[in-house]
Amino acid sequence: MVRDGLVVSVAGATYDADLDQSILTVDARIDYIRKSLERNPEASRVTYDPIHGFPTNFYFDFSFMIADEEIGYTFTDFRSQEIE
């Protein structure tokens, strides 16, 4: 769950960004994609949700000559939640 632009829980468990910074908000992922594209990767793929516009999948291979520097994510189970 994201509240006021910060991740506060993941799968119902409290999230502590001081201990783990691997979970990012949609806005942070969009920023990561933008910065990655600016690096001119040798291969890239980005797909977006046709209704909400957020990234659902991305993949970057920054250099075909370097092993294991590729990165890719797929986002699933998106739910919009109104906070009272």
MMTF fields as JSON, N, C-alpha, C and O atoms, coordinates in Angstrom:
{
  "mmtfVersion": "1.0.0",
  "mmtfProducer": "UNKNOWN",
  "numBonds": 335,
  "numAtoms": 336,
  "numGroups": 84,
  "numChains": 1,
  "numModels": 1,
  "chainsPerModel": [1],
  "groupsPerChain": [84],
  "chainIdList": ["A"],
  "bondAtomList": [4, 2, 8, 6, 12, 10, 16, 14, 20, 18, 24, 22, 28, 26, 32, 30, 36, 34, 40, 38, 44, 42, 48, 46, 52, 50, 56, 54, 60, 58, 64, 62, 68, 66, 72, 70, 76, 74, 80, 78, 84, 82, 88, 86, 92, 90, 96, 94, 100, 98, 104, 102, 108, 106, 112, 110, 116, 114, 120, 118, 124, 122, 128, 126, 132, 130, 136, 134, 140, 138, 144, 142, 148, 146, 152, 150, 156, 154, 160, 158, 164, 162, 168, 166, 172, 170, 176, 174, 180, 178, 184, 182, 188, 186, 192, 190, 196, 194, 200, 198, 204, 202, 208, 206, 212, 210, 216, 214, 220, 218, 224, 222, 228, 226, 232, 230, 236, 234, 240, 238, 244, 242, 248, 246, 252, 250, 256, 254, 260, 258, 264, 262, 268, 266, 272, 270, 276, 274, 280, 278, 284, 282, 288, 286, 292, 290, 296, 294, 300, 298, 304, 302, 308, 306, 312, 310, 316, 314, 320, 318, 324, 322, 328, 326, 332, 330],
  "bondOrderList": [1, 1, 1, 1, 1, 1, 1, 1, 1, 1, 1, 1, 1, 1, 1, 1, 1, 1, 1, 1, 1, 1, 1, 1, 1, 1, 1, 1, 1, 1, 1, 1, 1, 1, 1, 1, 1, 1, 1, 1, 1, 1, 1, 1, 1, 1, 1, 1, 1, 1, 1, 1, 1, 1, 1, 1, 1, 1, 1, 1, 1, 1, 1, 1, 1, 1, 1, 1, 1, 1, 1, 1, 1, 1, 1, 1, 1, 1, 1, 1, 1, 1, 1],
  "groupList": [{"groupName": "MET", "atomNameList": ["N", "CA", "C", "O"], "elementList": ["N", "C", "C", "O"], "formalChargeList": [0, 0, 0, 0], "bondAtomList": [1, 0, 2, 1, 3, 2], "bondOrderList": [1, 1, 2], "singleLetterCode": "M", "chemCompType": "L-PEPTIDE LINKING"}, {"groupName": "VAL", "atomNameList": ["N", "CA", "C", "O"], "elementList": ["N", "C", "C", "O"], "formalChargeList": [0, 0, 0, 0], "bondAtomList": [1, 0, 2, 1, 3, 2], "bondOrderList": [1, 1, 2], "singleLetterCode": "V", "chemCompType": "L-PEPTIDE LINKING"}, {"groupName": "ARG", "atomNameList": ["N", "CA", "C", "O"], "elementList": ["N", "C", "C", "O"], "formalChargeList": [0, 0, 0, 0], "bondAtomList": [1, 0, 2, 1, 3, 2], "bondOrderList": [1, 1, 2], "singleLetterCode": "R", "chemCompType": "L-PEPTIDE LINKING"}, {"groupName": "ASP", "atomNameList": ["N", "CA", "C", "O"], "elementList": ["N", "C", "C", "O"], "formalChargeList": [0, 0, 0, 0], "bondAtomList": [1, 0, 2, 1, 3, 2], "bondOrderList": [1, 1, 2], "singleLetterCode": "D", "chemCompType": "L-PEPTIDE LINKING"}, {"groupName": "GLY", "atomNameList": ["N", "CA", "C", "O"], "elementList": ["N", "C", "C", "O"], "formalChargeList": [0, 0, 0, 0], "bondAtomList": [1, 0, 2, 1, 3, 2], "bondOrderList": [1, 1, 2], "singleLetterCode": "G", "chemCompType": "PEPTIDE LINKING"}, {"groupName": "LEU", "atomNameList": ["N", "CA", "C", "O"], "elementList": ["N", "C", "C", "O"], "formalChargeList": [0, 0, 0, 0], "bondAtomList": [1, 0, 2, 1, 3, 2], "bondOrderList": [1, 1, 2], "singleLetterCode": "L", "chemCompType": "L-PEPTIDE LINKING"}, {"groupName": "SER", "atomNameList": ["N", "CA", "C", "O"], "elementList": ["N", "C", "C", "O"], "formalChargeList": [0, 0, 0, 0], "bondAtomList": [1, 0, 2, 1, 3, 2], "bondOrderList": [1, 1, 2], "singleLetterCode": "S", "chemCompType": "L-PEPTIDE LINKING"}, {"groupName": "ALA", "atomNameList": ["N", "CA", "C", "O"], "elementList": ["N", "C", "C", "O"], "formalChargeList": [0, 0, 0, 0], "bondAtomList": [1, 0, 2, 1, 3, 2], "bondOrderList": [1, 1, 2], "singleLetterCode": "A", "chemCompType": "L-PEPTIDE LINKING"}, {"groupName": "THR", "atomNameList": ["N", "CA", "C", "O"], "elementList": ["N", "C", "C", "O"], "formalChargeList": [0, 0, 0, 0], "bondAtomList": [1, 0, 2, 1, 3, 2], "bondOrderList": [1, 1, 2], "singleLetterCode": "T", "chemCompType": "L-PEPTIDE LINKING"}, {"groupName": "TYR", "atomNameList": ["N", "CA", "C", "O"], "elementList": ["N", "C", "C", "O"], "formalChargeList": [0, 0, 0, 0], "bondAtomList": [1, 0, 2, 1, 3, 2], "bondOrderList": [1, 1, 2], "singleLetterCode": "Y", "chemCompType": "L-PEPTIDE LINKING"}, {"groupName": "GLN", "atomNameList": ["N", "CA", "C", "O"], "elementList": ["N", "C", "C", "O"], "formalChargeList": [0, 0, 0, 0], "bondAtomList": [1, 0, 2, 1, 3, 2], "bondOrderList": [1, 1, 2], "singleLetterCode": "Q", "chemCompType": "L-PEPTIDE LINKING"}, {"groupName": "ILE", "atomNameList": ["N", "CA", "C", "O"], "elementList": ["N", "C", "C", "O"], "formalChargeList": [0, 0, 0, 0], "bondAtomList": [1, 0, 2, 1, 3, 2], "bondOrderList": [1, 1, 2], "singleLetterCode": "I", "chemCompType": "L-PEPTIDE LINKING"}, {"groupName": "LYS", "atomNameList": ["N", "CA", "C", "O"], "elementList": ["N", "C", "C", "O"], "formalChargeList": [0, 0, 0, 0], "bondAtomList": [1, 0, 2, 1, 3, 2], "bondOrderList": [1, 1, 2], "singleLetterCode": "K", "chemCompType": "L-PEPTIDE LINKING"}, {"groupName": "GLU", "atomNameList": ["N", "CA", "C", "O"], "elementList": ["N", "C", "C", "O"], "formalChargeList": [0, 0, 0, 0], "bondAtomList": [1, 0, 2, 1, 3, 2], "bondOrderList": [1, 1, 2], "singleLetterCode": "E", "chemCompType": "L-PEPTIDE LINKING"}, {"groupName": "ASN", "atomNameList": ["N", "CA", "C", "O"], "elementList": ["N", "C", "C", "O"], "formalChargeList": [0, 0, 0, 0], "bondAtomList": [1, 0, 2, 1, 3, 2], "bondOrderList": [1, 1, 2], "singleLetterCode": "N", "chemCompType": "L-PEPTIDE LINKING"}, {"groupName": "PRO", "atomNameList": ["N", "CA", "C", "O"], "elementList": ["N", "C", "C", "O"], "formalChargeList": [0, 0, 0, 0], "bondAtomList": [1, 0, 2, 1, 3, 2], "bondOrderList": [1, 1, 2], "singleLetterCode": "P", "chemCompType": "L-PEPTIDE LINKING"}, {"groupName": "HIS", "atomNameList": ["N", "CA", "C", "O"], "elementList": ["N", "C", "C", "O"], "formalChargeList": [0, 0, 0, 0], "bondAtomList": [1, 0, 2, 1, 3, 2], "bondOrderList": [1, 1, 2], "singleLetterCode": "H", "chemCompType": "L-PEPTIDE LINKING"}, {"groupName": "PHE", "atomNameList": ["N", "CA", "C", "O"], "elementList": ["N", "C", "C", "O"], "formalChargeList": [0, 0, 0, 0], "bondAtomList": [1, 0, 2, 1, 3, 2], "bondOrderList": [1, 1, 2], "singleLetterCode": "F", "chemCompType": "L-PEPTIDE LINKING"}],
  "groupTypeList": [0, 1, 2, 3, 4, 5, 1, 1, 6, 1, 7, 4, 7, 8, 9, 3, 7, 3, 5, 3, 10, 6, 11, 5, 8, 1, 3, 7, 2, 11, 3, 9, 11, 2, 12, 6, 5, 13, 2, 14, 15, 13, 7, 6, 2, 1, 8, 9, 3, 15, 11, 16, 4, 17, 15, 8, 14, 17, 9, 17, 3, 17, 6, 17, 0, 11, 7, 3, 13, 13, 11, 4, 9, 8, 17, 8, 3, 17, 2, 6, 10, 13, 11, 13],
  "groupIdList": [1, 2, 3, 4, 5, 6, 7, 8, 9, 10, 11, 12, 13, 14, 15, 16, 17, 18, 19, 20, 21, 22, 23, 24, 25, 26, 27, 28, 29, 30, 31, 32, 33, 34, 35, 36, 37, 38, 39, 40, 41, 42, 43, 44, 45, 46, 47, 48, 49, 50, 51, 52, 53, 54, 55, 56, 57, 58, 59, 60, 61, 62, 63, 64, 65, 66, 67, 68, 69, 70, 71, 72, 73, 74, 75, 76, 77, 78, 79, 80, 81, 82, 83, 84],
  "secStructList": [7, 3, 3, 6, 6, 3, 3, 7, 3, 3, 6, 6, 3, 3, 7, 7, 6, 6, 6, 7, 7, 7, 7, 7, 7, 2, 2, 2, 2, 2, 2, 2, 2, 2, 2, 2, 2, 2, 6, 7, 7, 1, 3, 3, 3, 3, 3, 3, 7, 6, 6, 6, 7, 7, 3, 3, 3, 3, 3, 3, 3, 1, 7, 6, 6, 1, 6, 6, 7, 7, 3, 3, 3, 3, 7, 7, 7, 7, 7, 7, 7, 7, 7, 7],
  "xCoordList": [0.842, 0.0, 0.896, 1.927, 0.48, 1.197, 0.312, -0.872, 0.9, 0.163, 1.047, 2.208, 0.485, 1.222, 2.536, 3.545, 2.517, 3.682, 4.749, 5.816, 4.489, 5.458, 4.86, 3.677, 5.681, 5.238, 5.141, 6.118, 3.956, 3.765, 3.557, 3.818, 3.08, 2.93, 3.002, 2.686, 3.429, 3.534, 2.879, 3.281, 1.87, 1.127, 0.648, 0.664, 0.221, -0.332, 0.695, 0.321, 1.973, 3.027, 3.594, 3.769, 3.878, 4.47, 5.789, 6.591, 6.01, 7.217, 8.107, 7.64, 9.383, 10.354, 11.4, 12.278, 11.302, 12.222, 13.656, 14.583, 13.866, 15.232, 15.925, 17.151, 15.144, 15.705, 15.743, 16.612, 14.8, 14.681, 14.186, 13.086, 14.975, 14.579, 14.223, 14.242, 13.9, 13.615, 12.186, 11.908, 11.278, 9.895, 9.74, 9.993, 9.322, 9.17, 7.739, 7.005, 7.362, 6.036, 5.979, 7.006, 4.784, 4.62, 5.424, 6.11, 5.347, 6.097, 7.603, 8.301, 8.104, 9.535, 9.925, 11.014, 9.06, 9.343, 9.342, 10.177, 8.423, 8.401, 9.69, 10.256, 10.157, 11.421, 12.584, 13.48, 12.576, 13.626, 13.625, 14.688, 12.458, 12.345, 12.895, 13.648, 12.523, 13.006, 14.529, 15.167, 15.111, 16.565, 17.243, 18.314, 16.633, 17.205, 17.194, 18.157, 16.117, 16.045, 17.071, 17.601, 17.352, 18.377, 19.775, 20.663, 19.966, 21.263, 21.445, 22.483, 20.443, 20.484, 20.808, 21.838, 19.949, 20.199, 20.233, 19.613, 20.957, 21.027, 19.713, 19.392, 18.961, 17.63, 16.726, 17.152, 15.489, 14.543, 13.124, 12.814, 12.275, 10.852, 10.086, 10.405, 9.101, 8.262, 6.82, 6.492, 5.961, 4.538, 3.77, 4.196, 2.638, 1.85, 0.425, -0.095, -0.194, -1.593, -2.442, -2.323, -3.299, -4.056, -5.104, -5.546, -5.504, -6.529, -5.91, -6.291, -4.941, -4.381, -3.076, -2.704, -2.376, -1.168, 0.121, 1.173, 0.08, 1.316, 2.047, 1.425, 3.36, 4.107, 3.72, 3.68, 3.435, 3.108, 4.294, 4.365, 5.222, 6.364, 7.472, 7.218, 8.716, 9.831, 11.052, 11.209, 11.904, 13.135, 14.196, 13.925, 15.401, 16.528, 17.75, 18.055, 18.448, 19.765, 20.686, 20.642, 21.511, 22.327, 23.534, 24.036, 24.0, 25.138, 25.061, 25.022, 25.041, 25.026, 26.33, 26.366, 27.384, 28.7, 28.911, 29.911, 27.984, 28.118, 27.038, 25.857, 27.454, 26.501, 25.849, 26.494, 24.584, 23.831, 23.634, 23.434, 23.685, 23.358, 21.966, 21.518, 21.286, 19.928, 19.003, 19.263, 17.93, 16.953, 15.563, 15.344, 14.635, 13.259, 12.299, 12.611, 11.143, 10.105, 8.767, 8.535, 7.887, 6.494, 5.649, 5.892, 4.669, 3.808, 2.436, 1.857, 1.924, 0.625, -0.224, 0.27, -1.466, -2.408, -2.566, -2.727, -2.519, -2.724, -4.154, -5.107, -4.286, -5.621, -5.584, -4.693, -6.547, -6.699, -7.458, -8.48, -6.971, -7.622, -7.819, -6.88, -9.038, -9.337, -9.08, -9.45, -8.441, -8.13, -9.07, -9.241, -9.67, -10.633, -9.934, -10.588],
  "yCoordList": [-1.165, 0.0, 1.24, 1.285, 2.229, 3.5, 4.562, 4.674, 5.34, 6.428, 7.669, 7.63, 8.759, 10.029, 9.854, 10.47, 8.998, 8.815, 7.896, 7.772, 7.239, 6.324, 4.937, 4.793, 3.906, 2.528, 2.287, 2.472, 1.871, 1.633, 0.16, -0.274, -0.625, -2.057, -2.804, -2.271, -4.055, -4.936, -6.25, -6.891, -6.656, -7.896, -7.96, -9.022, -6.807, -6.756, -6.591, -6.333, -6.731, -6.591, -5.178, -4.598, -4.625, -3.294, -3.267, -4.195, -2.203, -2.068, -0.993, 0.108, -1.301, -0.364, -0.076, -0.899, 1.094, 1.459, 1.599, 1.528, 1.797, 1.877, 0.517, 0.446, -0.558, -1.91, -2.496, -3.311, -2.086, -2.649, -1.569, -1.047, -1.225, -0.185, -0.752, -0.029, -2.044, -2.682, -2.453, -2.64, -2.053, -1.808, -0.309, 0.503, 0.044, 1.449, 1.75, 0.864, 2.992, 3.425, 3.437, 3.316, 3.583, 3.689, 4.886, 4.777, 6.018, 7.203, 6.947, 7.397, 6.229, 5.919, 4.976, 5.107, 4.033, 3.121, 3.883, 3.623, 4.805, 5.618, 6.416, 6.531, 6.968, 7.705, 6.779, 7.168, 5.555, 4.581, 4.255, 4.173, 4.072, 3.782, 4.939, 4.727, 6.164, 7.344, 7.417, 7.635, 7.236, 7.292, 6.154, 6.345, 4.992, 3.85, 4.096, 3.765, 4.671, 4.977, 6.036, 6.006, 6.978, 7.995, 7.386, 7.991, 6.199, 5.509, 4.8, 4.184, 4.888, 4.265, 2.769, 2.339, 1.984, 0.543, -0.092, 0.408, -1.184, -1.886, -2.598, -2.823, -2.946, -3.527, -3.006, -2.872, -2.72, -2.269, -2.608, -2.722, -2.765, -3.017, -2.445, -2.744, -1.642, -1.082, -1.193, -0.771, -1.76, -1.815, -1.135, -1.139, -0.556, 0.215, -0.322, -0.879, -0.146, -0.503, 0.42, 1.641, -0.145, 0.698, 1.576, 2.563, 1.245, 2.026, 3.084, 4.253, 2.662, 3.56, 4.225, 5.256, 3.661, 4.279, 3.984, 4.489, 3.192, 2.875, 1.734, 0.971, 1.609, 0.53, -0.833, -1.008, -1.795, -3.148, -4.093, -5.146, -3.706, -4.573, -3.724, -2.87, -3.964, -3.339, -4.239, -5.046, -4.073, -4.858, -3.983, -3.293, -4.013, -3.291, -4.182, -4.875, -4.162, -4.786, -3.661, -3.22, -3.207, -2.033, -2.336, -1.454, -3.583, -3.96, -5.446, -6.275, -5.777, -7.182, -7.892, -9.119, -7.128, -7.703, -8.001, -8.617, -7.571, -7.791, -8.774, -8.586, -9.819, -10.825, -10.356, -9.731, -10.663, -10.482, -9.041, -8.801, -8.073, -6.702, -6.319, -5.19, -7.263, -7.002, -6.855, -7.4, -6.116, -5.971, -5.926, -5.301, -6.587, -6.585, -6.787, -7.482, -6.182, -6.307, -6.476, -5.938, -7.225, -7.316, -6.987, -7.518, -6.126, -5.712, -6.338, -6.269, -6.941, -7.6, -7.207, -6.597, -7.55, -7.381, -5.927, -5.658, -4.995, -3.586, -3.371, -3.845, -2.652, -2.294, -0.833, -0.415, -0.081, 1.29, 1.259, 0.581, 1.981, 1.943, 3.364, 4.158, 3.663, 4.974, 4.953, 4.009, 6.009, 6.115, 7.145, 8.244, 6.77, 7.657, 8.723, 9.563],
  "zCoordList": [0.0, 0.0, 0.0, 0.672, -0.761, -0.819, -0.186, -0.506, 0.716, 1.361, 1.328, 1.734, 0.845, 0.734, -0.021, 0.323, -1.066, -1.913, -1.365, -1.965, -0.225, 0.382, 0.521, 0.83, 0.293, 0.49, 1.991, 2.717, 2.461, 3.891, 4.212, 5.334, 3.22, 3.457, 2.13, 1.067, 2.236, 1.073, 1.447, 2.418, 0.682, 0.932, 2.382, 3.003, 2.916, 4.264, 5.374, 6.518, 5.065, 6.077, 6.046, 4.974, 7.218, 7.304, 6.559, 6.664, 5.806, 4.994, 5.594, 5.886, 5.78, 6.322, 5.249, 4.992, 4.629, 3.543, 4.036, 3.23, 5.338, 5.866, 5.804, 5.724, 5.842, 5.806, 4.408, 4.099, 3.551, 2.201, 1.262, 1.446, 0.262, -0.672, -2.045, -3.041, -2.099, -3.382, -3.869, -5.054, -2.987, -3.368, -3.606, -2.715, -4.816, -5.16, -5.577, -6.013, -5.439, -5.875, -7.4, -8.069, -7.938, -9.386, -9.898, -10.914, -9.208, -9.633, -9.647, -10.556, -8.644, -8.597, -9.732, -10.291, -10.078, -11.2, -12.525, -13.392, -12.681, -13.9, -14.013, -15.1, -12.902, -12.9, -13.251, -14.001, -12.713, -13.029, -14.526, -15.143, -15.101, -16.536, -17.352, -18.302, -16.989, -17.708, -17.673, -18.703, -16.492, -16.345, -17.111, -17.686, -17.12, -17.844, -19.347, -20.039, -19.851, -21.282, -21.678, -22.788, -20.765, -21.021, -21.154, -21.754, -20.598, -20.686, -22.032, -22.275, -22.899, -24.231, -24.166, -24.685, -23.544, -23.466, -24.856, -25.794, -24.971, -26.253, -26.571, -27.738, -25.541, -25.729, -24.612, -23.465, -24.96, -23.941, -24.371, -25.557, -23.359, -23.603, -22.41, -21.26, -22.683, -21.629, -22.103, -23.212, -21.265, -21.576, -20.444, -19.289, -20.804, -19.847, -19.771, -20.738, -18.614, -18.431, -19.309, -19.206, -20.172, -21.094, -20.416, -21.005, -19.21, -18.513, -17.604, -17.653, -16.763, -15.747, -16.175, -15.614, -17.154, -17.677, -16.937, -17.33, -15.889, -15.168, -15.876, -16.615, -15.66, -16.316, -15.736, -14.519, -16.621, -16.167, -16.35, -15.716, -17.22, -17.498, -18.098, -18.947, -17.649, -18.352, -18.279, -17.363, -19.27, -19.391, -20.04, -21.023, -19.488, -20.059, -20.094, -19.123, -21.217, -21.342, -21.784, -22.933, -20.869, -21.127, -22.005, -22.703, -21.972, -22.816, -23.123, -22.214, -24.404, -24.803, -24.413, -24.324, -24.184, -23.89, -22.404, -22.035, -21.556, -20.116, -19.677, -19.967, -18.978, -18.493, -17.191, -16.349, -17.044, -15.804, -15.351, -14.16, -16.268, -15.874, -16.365, -16.164, -17.007, -17.469, -16.265, -15.193, -16.464, -15.382, -15.986, -17.024, -15.336, -15.808, -14.651, -13.684, -14.757, -13.743, -14.422, -15.505, -13.786, -14.189, -12.964, -11.88, -13.129, -12.033, -12.222, -13.306, -11.174, -11.236, -10.039, -9.091, -10.085, -8.973, -8.525, -7.335, -9.472, -9.138, -8.67, -9.29, -7.569, -7.07, -6.632, -5.894, -7.09, -6.646, -5.336, -5.222, -4.355, -3.049, -2.55, -2.494, -2.195, -1.639, -0.149, 0.549, 0.328, 1.755, 2.36, 1.831, 3.469, 4.122, 4.907, 5.526]
}
